[in-house]
Amino acid sequence: MLREGFALAGLGVALGLVIALAVAPYARDLLFEVSPRDPAVLAVVAVALGATGVLASLFPALRATRVDPIVALRSE
């Protein structure tokens, strides 16, 4: 479960970075005092979004580990 969450978060961050770099020239007028391809800003956003994706998959995985497998199988 965690592996799928990490993979989806990584894929989303990678795809988002590619799209952000492709759209960067068009966003130049909307940004103040920062370059559209500023590596520090892109890194901070990528880490923040990746951490959010990991945390979003971590909580359900931890909850699933507390369920007794026999009880889970019987309910289905």
C-alpha positions as CSV (number, residue, x, y, z in Angstrom):
1,M,0.0,0.0,0.0
2,L,2.8,2.4,0.8
3,R,4.7,1.5,-2.4
4,E,1.7,2.4,-4.5
5,G,1.4,5.7,-2.6
6,F,5.0,6.5,-3.0
7,A,4.9,5.6,-6.7
8,L,1.8,7.8,-7.3
9,A,3.3,10.7,-5.4
10,G,6.6,10.4,-7.3
11,L,4.8,10.2,-10.6
12,G,2.7,13.2,-9.8
13,V,5.7,15.3,-8.7
14,A,7.7,14.3,-11.8
15,L,4.8,15.1,-14.2
16,G,4.1,18.3,-12.4
17,L,7.7,19.4,-12.7
18,V,7.7,18.7,-16.5
19,I,4.5,20.6,-17.0
20,A,5.7,23.5,-14.8
21,L,8.9,23.8,-16.9
22,A,6.9,23.6,-20.1
23,V,4.5,26.4,-19.0
24,A,7.2,28.5,-17.4
25,P,7.6,31.1,-20.2
26,Y,3.9,31.8,-20.2
27,A,3.8,32.3,-16.4
28,R,6.6,34.9,-16.4
29,D,4.2,37.9,-16.1
30,L,2.3,36.4,-13.2
31,L,5.4,36.0,-11.0
32,F,6.9,38.7,-8.9
33,E,10.7,38.8,-8.0
34,V,11.2,35.1,-8.9
35,S,12.1,33.3,-12.1
36,P,9.6,30.8,-13.5
37,R,12.3,28.2,-13.5
38,D,13.8,28.9,-10.1
39,P,15.3,25.6,-8.9
40,A,14.8,26.5,-5.2
41,V,11.1,27.2,-5.6
42,L,10.6,24.1,-7.8
43,A,12.5,21.9,-5.2
44,V,10.5,23.3,-2.3
45,V,7.2,22.7,-4.1
46,A,8.2,19.2,-5.2
47,V,9.2,18.2,-1.7
48,A,6.0,19.7,-0.2
49,L,3.8,17.9,-2.6
50,G,5.7,14.7,-2.4
51,A,5.5,14.8,1.4
52,T,1.8,15.4,1.2
53,G,1.3,12.4,-1.1
54,V,3.4,10.2,1.2
55,L,1.5,11.3,4.3
56,A,-1.8,10.8,2.5
57,S,-0.9,7.1,1.9
58,L,0.8,6.6,5.2
59,F,-2.2,7.1,7.4
60,P,-4.4,4.5,5.7
61,A,-1.5,2.1,5.7
62,L,-1.0,2.5,9.4
63,R,-4.7,2.1,10.0
64,A,-4.7,-1.1,7.9
65,T,-1.9,-2.6,10.0
66,R,-4.1,-2.4,13.1
67,V,-6.8,-4.6,11.6
68,D,-6.8,-8.2,12.5
69,P,-6.5,-10.2,9.2
70,I,-9.0,-12.8,10.3
71,V,-11.6,-10.2,11.1
72,A,-11.0,-8.5,7.8
73,L,-11.4,-11.7,5.8
74,R,-14.6,-12.7,7.7
75,S,-16.2,-9.4,6.9
76,E,-15.8,-10.0,3.1
